[in-house]
Amino acid sequence: MPITHTNAKGKTYYLHQGTTKTGKPKYYFSMESNGALAESIPAGFEIYENPNAQVFLRRMPPKLITDEERQVVEDGMRKYAEVQDYKIDVKGNAIVVYTADQDIETLADVFKDMYPGPAANTQLRTLLRQGIRYSPMLQFILDDEKRRTFLAQRYCFRGSIDDWIDIGHGPLTTLVKRYVKHLGQESYFELY
């Protein structure tokens, strides 16, 4: 049975297996169901889906961030942030919060005359969610593994910078409470 993965947008990807010029095995995901399909995931690898629903096969990374720390950010987003469309991803020693580039409510208002009624409106929102892209806006980087302290950074969009800037340091719970409330707000751009 071939290895498949259905991403967040409902598209099914198939794991393909091939060989490099030097004869080593190579693996990749494609929406094509024909070809040399892999029957198993190679040892030491995992299926990874990024916040924009792209699917990859990657080496299993070392687990530097605990499930509890990821949950602190998830709970903080639900409790303190006003943004509703977001994704949380763990990359190495960082917990990254992605927010939607488009506002579903605004987009739904544009098409509301074409999709009257609650059922059609639900269909529209589902369709719109499939086209939304997410950008990294806030990250919490593990700074001290023993004390479990983090460095908070926000993404800076100034043309000369376009990079992460430091905005705080300390325990994760404190940083989450202090900074996630600024996502989707003008005050986000005033964080330094």
Disulfide bonds with the S-S distance in Angstrom:
none
